[in-house]
Protein backbone atom coordinates (compact mmCIF):
# COMPACT_ATOMS: atom_id res chain seq x y z
CA UNK A 1 0.00 0.00 0.00
CA UNK A 2 1.25 3.46 -0.89
CA UNK A 3 2.64 5.53 1.99
CA UNK A 4 0.69 8.74 2.48
CA UNK A 5 1.90 11.81 4.35
CA UNK A 6 0.21 15.08 5.22
CA UNK A 7 1.88 18.15 6.70
CA UNK A 8 0.77 21.19 8.72
CA UNK A 9 3.48 23.53 9.95
CA UNK A 10 5.80 21.36 12.07
CA UNK A 11 3.31 18.46 12.24
CA UNK A 12 3.14 15.39 10.02
CA UNK A 13 0.77 12.46 9.72
CA UNK A 14 2.30 9.44 8.00
CA UNK A 15 1.25 5.89 7.22
CA UNK A 16 4.92 4.81 7.03
CA UNK A 17 5.39 1.97 9.56
CA UNK A 18 9.14 2.58 9.53
CA UNK A 19 8.64 6.01 11.12
CA UNK A 20 6.65 4.68 14.09
CA UNK A 21 8.24 5.03 17.51
CA UNK A 22 7.07 1.70 18.93
CA UNK A 23 8.42 2.62 22.36
CA UNK A 24 6.26 5.78 22.57
CA UNK A 25 3.18 3.95 21.32
CA UNK A 26 3.73 1.09 23.77
CA UNK A 27 4.41 3.40 26.71
CA UNK A 28 1.17 5.28 26.11
CA UNK A 29 -1.10 2.31 25.34
CA UNK A 30 0.30 0.04 28.06
CA UNK A 31 0.31 2.68 30.81
CA UNK A 32 -2.15 5.46 29.96
CA UNK A 33 -5.20 3.64 28.60
CA UNK A 34 -7.92 1.42 29.99
CA UNK A 35 -8.40 -0.42 26.70
CA UNK A 36 -4.79 -1.62 26.28
CA UNK A 37 -3.41 -1.34 29.79
CA UNK A 38 -0.51 -3.75 30.18
CA UNK A 39 -0.36 -4.79 26.52
CA UNK A 40 2.84 -6.78 25.94
CA UNK A 41 5.30 -5.20 23.51
CA UNK A 42 5.24 -8.24 21.20
CA UNK A 43 1.43 -8.13 21.05
CA UNK A 44 1.56 -4.45 20.13
CA UNK A 45 4.15 -5.12 17.42
CA UNK A 46 1.93 -7.81 15.91
CA UNK A 47 -1.07 -5.47 15.92
CA UNK A 48 0.96 -2.78 14.17
CA UNK A 49 2.29 -5.21 11.59
CA UNK A 50 -1.26 -6.26 10.69
CA UNK A 51 -2.85 -2.80 10.57
CA UNK A 52 -2.88 0.40 8.57
CA UNK A 53 -1.06 2.77 10.92
CA UNK A 54 -1.24 6.55 11.20
CA UNK A 55 1.61 8.17 13.11
CA UNK A 56 1.28 11.78 14.21
CA UNK A 57 4.57 13.65 14.61
CA UNK A 58 5.80 17.01 15.84
CA UNK A 59 9.01 17.54 13.88
CA UNK A 60 10.52 14.05 14.32
CA UNK A 61 8.85 13.20 17.64
CA UNK A 62 5.88 10.83 17.66
CA UNK A 63 3.04 12.52 19.53
CA UNK A 64 0.00 10.53 18.41
CA UNK A 65 -1.19 7.38 16.76
CA UNK A 66 -4.19 5.55 15.36
CA UNK A 67 -4.64 2.31 13.48
CA UNK A 68 -7.17 0.74 11.17
CA UNK A 69 -8.05 -2.93 10.85
CA UNK A 70 -9.87 -3.43 7.54
CA UNK A 71 -10.59 -5.59 4.52
CA UNK A 72 -10.45 -2.32 2.51
CA UNK A 73 -13.73 -3.05 0.78
CA UNK A 74 -16.56 -3.36 3.31
CA UNK A 75 -15.50 -2.61 6.88
CA UNK A 76 -12.92 -0.80 9.01
CA UNK A 77 -12.24 -0.75 12.74
CA UNK A 78 -10.65 2.41 14.13
CA UNK A 79 -8.63 1.84 17.27
CA UNK A 80 -5.79 2.88 19.55
CA UNK A 81 -6.30 6.59 18.83
CA UNK A 82 -4.31 8.97 21.01
CA UNK A 83 -2.54 12.31 21.10
CA UNK A 84 -0.05 12.88 23.91
CA UNK A 85 -1.47 15.11 26.64
CA UNK A 86 0.92 18.02 26.10
CA UNK A 87 -0.16 18.31 22.44
CA UNK A 88 -3.93 18.16 22.98
CA UNK A 89 -6.16 21.15 22.35
CA UNK A 90 -4.53 22.07 19.03
CA UNK A 91 -6.96 20.34 16.67
CA UNK A 92 -4.55 17.48 16.05
CA UNK A 93 -6.99 14.68 16.86
CA UNK A 94 -9.53 16.16 14.45
CA UNK A 95 -6.83 16.41 11.76
CA UNK A 96 -5.74 12.82 12.44
CA UNK A 97 -9.28 11.46 12.09
CA UNK A 98 -9.84 13.58 8.97
CA UNK A 99 -6.74 12.06 7.35
CA UNK A 100 -7.88 8.56 8.28
CA UNK A 101 -11.39 9.09 6.91
CA UNK A 102 -9.96 10.49 3.66
CA UNK A 103 -7.44 7.69 3.08
CA UNK A 104 -7.99 6.42 -0.49
CA UNK A 105 -8.08 2.75 0.55
CA UNK A 106 -10.85 3.42 3.08
CA UNK A 107 -13.46 4.96 0.81
CA UNK A 108 -16.97 3.63 0.17
CA UNK A 109 -16.88 1.21 3.08
CA UNK A 110 -20.21 -0.15 4.24
CA UNK A 111 -19.35 0.07 7.93
CA UNK A 112 -16.89 1.77 10.27
CA UNK A 113 -16.57 0.56 13.86
CA UNK A 114 -14.95 2.01 16.94
CA UNK A 115 -15.22 1.60 20.68
CA UNK A 116 -14.76 4.68 22.85
CA UNK A 117 -15.68 6.09 26.20
CA UNK A 118 -13.39 9.11 26.04
CA UNK A 119 -13.91 11.11 22.82
CA UNK A 120 -17.45 10.61 21.62
CA UNK A 121 -17.61 14.34 20.78
CA UNK A 122 -14.76 13.92 18.28
CA UNK A 123 -16.12 10.90 16.45
CA UNK A 124 -19.62 12.39 16.17
CA UNK A 125 -18.08 15.09 13.96
CA UNK A 126 -17.19 12.33 11.48
CA UNK A 127 -20.60 10.68 11.38
CA UNK A 128 -20.13 8.04 14.06
CA UNK A 129 -23.28 7.35 16.06
CA UNK A 130 -24.33 5.10 18.90
CA UNK A 131 -25.59 1.69 17.83
CA UNK A 132 -29.20 1.97 16.68
CA UNK A 133 -29.84 -1.64 17.68
CA UNK A 134 -27.37 -2.54 20.43
CA UNK A 135 -29.33 -5.75 21.04
CA UNK A 136 -27.86 -7.03 17.74
CA UNK A 137 -24.30 -6.40 18.85
CA UNK A 138 -22.34 -9.32 20.24
CA UNK A 139 -18.79 -9.58 21.43
CA UNK A 140 -16.38 -11.97 23.04
CA UNK A 141 -14.31 -9.83 25.37
CA UNK A 142 -11.47 -10.84 27.66
CA UNK A 143 -10.53 -7.73 29.66
CA UNK A 144 -7.86 -9.67 31.58
CA UNK A 145 -6.00 -10.98 28.54
CA UNK A 146 -2.83 -9.12 29.52
CA UNK A 147 -3.06 -10.37 33.13
CA UNK A 148 -2.20 -7.03 34.65
CA UNK A 149 -3.86 -5.56 37.71
CA UNK A 150 -4.27 -1.81 37.31
CA UNK A 151 -3.60 0.20 40.42
CA UNK A 152 -5.90 3.18 40.75
matplotlib code that plots the C-alpha trace (Angstrom):
import matplotlib.pyplot as plt

x = [0.0, 1.2, 2.6, 0.7, 1.9, 0.2, 1.9, 0.8, 3.5, 5.8, 3.3, 3.1, 0.8, 2.3, 1.2, 4.9, 5.4, 9.1, 8.6, 6.6, 8.2, 7.1, 8.4, 6.3, 3.2, 3.7, 4.4, 1.2, -1.1, 0.3, 0.3, -2.1, -5.2, -7.9, -8.4, -4.8, -3.4, -0.5, -0.4, 2.8, 5.3, 5.2, 1.4, 1.6, 4.2, 1.9, -1.1, 1.0, 2.3, -1.3, -2.9, -2.9, -1.1, -1.2, 1.6, 1.3, 4.6, 5.8, 9.0, 10.5, 8.9, 5.9, 3.0, 0.0, -1.2, -4.2, -4.6, -7.2, -8.1, -9.9, -10.6, -10.5, -13.7, -16.6, -15.5, -12.9, -12.2, -10.6, -8.6, -5.8, -6.3, -4.3, -2.5, -0.1, -1.5, 0.9, -0.2, -3.9, -6.2, -4.5, -7.0, -4.5, -7.0, -9.5, -6.8, -5.7, -9.3, -9.8, -6.7, -7.9, -11.4, -10.0, -7.4, -8.0, -8.1, -10.8, -13.5, -17.0, -16.9, -20.2, -19.3, -16.9, -16.6, -14.9, -15.2, -14.8, -15.7, -13.4, -13.9, -17.5, -17.6, -14.8, -16.1, -19.6, -18.1, -17.2, -20.6, -20.1, -23.3, -24.3, -25.6, -29.2, -29.8, -27.4, -29.3, -27.9, -24.3, -22.3, -18.8, -16.4, -14.3, -11.5, -10.5, -7.9, -6.0, -2.8, -3.1, -2.2, -3.9, -4.3, -3.6, -5.9]
y = [0.0, 3.5, 5.5, 8.7, 11.8, 15.1, 18.1, 21.2, 23.5, 21.4, 18.5, 15.4, 12.5, 9.4, 5.9, 4.8, 2.0, 2.6, 6.0, 4.7, 5.0, 1.7, 2.6, 5.8, 3.9, 1.1, 3.4, 5.3, 2.3, 0.0, 2.7, 5.5, 3.6, 1.4, -0.4, -1.6, -1.3, -3.7, -4.8, -6.8, -5.2, -8.2, -8.1, -4.5, -5.1, -7.8, -5.5, -2.8, -5.2, -6.3, -2.8, 0.4, 2.8, 6.6, 8.2, 11.8, 13.7, 17.0, 17.5, 14.0, 13.2, 10.8, 12.5, 10.5, 7.4, 5.5, 2.3, 0.7, -2.9, -3.4, -5.6, -2.3, -3.1, -3.4, -2.6, -0.8, -0.7, 2.4, 1.8, 2.9, 6.6, 9.0, 12.3, 12.9, 15.1, 18.0, 18.3, 18.2, 21.2, 22.1, 20.3, 17.5, 14.7, 16.2, 16.4, 12.8, 11.5, 13.6, 12.1, 8.6, 9.1, 10.5, 7.7, 6.4, 2.7, 3.4, 5.0, 3.6, 1.2, -0.1, 0.1, 1.8, 0.6, 2.0, 1.6, 4.7, 6.1, 9.1, 11.1, 10.6, 14.3, 13.9, 10.9, 12.4, 15.1, 12.3, 10.7, 8.0, 7.4, 5.1, 1.7, 2.0, -1.6, -2.5, -5.7, -7.0, -6.4, -9.3, -9.6, -12.0, -9.8, -10.8, -7.7, -9.7, -11.0, -9.1, -10.4, -7.0, -5.6, -1.8, 0.2, 3.2]
z = [0.0, -0.9, 2.0, 2.5, 4.3, 5.2, 6.7, 8.7, 9.9, 12.1, 12.2, 10.0, 9.7, 8.0, 7.2, 7.0, 9.6, 9.5, 11.1, 14.1, 17.5, 18.9, 22.4, 22.6, 21.3, 23.8, 26.7, 26.1, 25.3, 28.1, 30.8, 30.0, 28.6, 30.0, 26.7, 26.3, 29.8, 30.2, 26.5, 25.9, 23.5, 21.2, 21.0, 20.1, 17.4, 15.9, 15.9, 14.2, 11.6, 10.7, 10.6, 8.6, 10.9, 11.2, 13.1, 14.2, 14.6, 15.8, 13.9, 14.3, 17.6, 17.7, 19.5, 18.4, 16.8, 15.4, 13.5, 11.2, 10.8, 7.5, 4.5, 2.5, 0.8, 3.3, 6.9, 9.0, 12.7, 14.1, 17.3, 19.6, 18.8, 21.0, 21.1, 23.9, 26.6, 26.1, 22.4, 23.0, 22.4, 19.0, 16.7, 16.0, 16.9, 14.5, 11.8, 12.4, 12.1, 9.0, 7.3, 8.3, 6.9, 3.7, 3.1, -0.5, 0.6, 3.1, 0.8, 0.2, 3.1, 4.2, 7.9, 10.3, 13.9, 16.9, 20.7, 22.9, 26.2, 26.0, 22.8, 21.6, 20.8, 18.3, 16.5, 16.2, 14.0, 11.5, 11.4, 14.1, 16.1, 18.9, 17.8, 16.7, 17.7, 20.4, 21.0, 17.7, 18.9, 20.2, 21.4, 23.0, 25.4, 27.7, 29.7, 31.6, 28.5, 29.5, 33.1, 34.7, 37.7, 37.3, 40.4, 40.8]

ax = plt.figure().add_subplot(projection="3d")
ax.plot(x, y, z, "-o")
ax.set_aspect("equal")
plt.show()
